[in-house]
Amino acid sequence: MPKFKIETWGCQMNEYDSQKMAGILKAYGYEETQSDEDADIFVLNTCSVREKAAHKIFTRVGVIRKNYGKDKIVGVTGCVASHEAEDLFKKIPNLNFVLGTRSVHLIAKAVDNALKGKRFCDVSDHPESLEISPELVDREKKVKAYVSIIEGCDNFCTYCVVPYTRGRERSRPLQDIVEEIKVAIKEYGIREVELLGQNVNSYSYQGKTFKDVLIEVDKIKELKRIRFLTSHPKDFNEELVKVIASSEKICKYIHLPMQSGSNKVLKLMGRKYTREEYLEKIDMLRSYIPDVVISSDFIVAFPGEDEEDFLLTMDAIYRVQYDNIFSFKYSPRPKTAALRLKYPLIPKEIADKRLFVLQKYQEKVQEIKHKNMEGKVYEVLVESVSKRDKTKLTGRTEGNHVVNFEAGRGEDLIGKFVKVKIISSTFTSLKGMLV
């Protein structure tokens, strides 16, 4: 049987979709490979949140065609596929198939058509895409399970393309979520689960809310850790925090994107909360969980952001003292409402400077926070051998800090929880030793 290689760009939801496609192809007898040379089929699972990410796919297809000509089958899946649909056949010569985010269950059909010399495109909204059997999700060599609880987004933030590529919100039945986790535990020995959704707080199925999902998943005895991504500040509430605080399994790590510290910019972004409401929720969160680890997303140089608005963003960052920040310059995306704002794009030199200022300040904050972790012992879930140093293992603390440490007993520790003492740090990394 032909061999396939899946390459994934973007978020954890894309990683999860890739695992589903791999499992389906294996069930049809195809063999997975990580080698370009050995691969007969390339599945490129794409991201379009920012322009740079979307452009990567065109470069990658060009490299494959340059090296192998038409000998390899190449298909594009994910958000770029959903957005471009059949237009991709015009933009990418000799492309074989296109599958949208809610068509990944058709991967075997797409490949079969390609092998017969037929192009295949499906970017429709298939409700059954959420109903793939949990046994088909390929979690081989994984130490934690990504499990989607809700797909799509109804928030329509003015800068965001996700509602146009992932569709409207649709929640999965709670029993299906629990069953998928139990299968992952039984088949792969998974001890940590990460519940996924563009906005997990929007979960709603037959009267059940996200709080109910956490309560039910917390009851699974064999599960050691529970994480979730992503929360929208407008839906993040005290009831949810109480559930997190009372659980020994739910990680005390919250990713809560603020995006801007300016009320004017937040309104232009369509975020549906104010600076004051966001900061109040941070205070409330820390009142229940004093040692909570908090990360966030910020966009600088959004159209209409002046120097005062940027300083308000920096002031919010000073106040919160985030453990980690993912920060970007505004990237115009097709179909989004931000394109229709009356404000012009902010010049590149100003955008670059603002991003530099934000990131340099955050580096100092993280350096101090990491320094404070030195000499302390943390429980770490060992994930893999370090990519940079094969003599070391890498894993994560409950607070989502990546720790590299001497391998000790080696790869047999992968997938296990170990105690690690932090011995040194930088603003990006922690080094430790087994205790």
Secondary structure as UniProt FT lines:
FT   STRAND          3..8
FT   HELIX           12..27
FT   TURN            28..29
FT   STRAND          31..32
FT   TURN            36..38
FT   STRAND          41..46
FT   HELIX           51..68
FT   TURN            69..70
FT   STRAND          73..78
FT   HELIX           79..84
FT   TURN            85..86
FT   HELIX           87..91
FT   TURN            93..94
FT   STRAND          97..99
FT   TURN            101..102
FT   HELIX           104..106
FT   HELIX           107..115
FT   TURN            116..117
FT   STRAND          120..122
FT   HELIX           127..131
FT   HELIX           134..136
FT   TURN            140..141
FT   STRAND          144..148
FT   STRAND          150..151
FT   TURN            158..159
FT   HELIX           162..165
FT   STRAND          170..171
FT   HELIX           174..188
FT   STRAND          192..196
FT   TURN            198..199
FT   HELIX           200..202
FT   STRAND          204..205
FT   TURN            206..207
FT   STRAND          208..209
FT   HELIX           210..218
FT   TURN            221..222
FT   STRAND          225..229
FT   HELIX           233..235
FT   HELIX           238..246
FT   STRAND          253..255
FT   HELIX           263..269
FT   HELIX           275..288
FT   TURN            290..291
FT   STRAND          293..300
FT   TURN            303..304
FT   HELIX           307..320
FT   STRAND          324..329
FT   TURN            334..335
FT   HELIX           337..340
FT   HELIX           348..373
FT   TURN            374..375
FT   STRAND          377..385
FT   TURN            390..391
FT   STRAND          392..396
FT   TURN            398..399
FT   STRAND          402..406
FT   TURN            408..409
FT   HELIX           410..413
FT   TURN            414..415
FT   STRAND          417..425
FT   STRAND          430..434
//
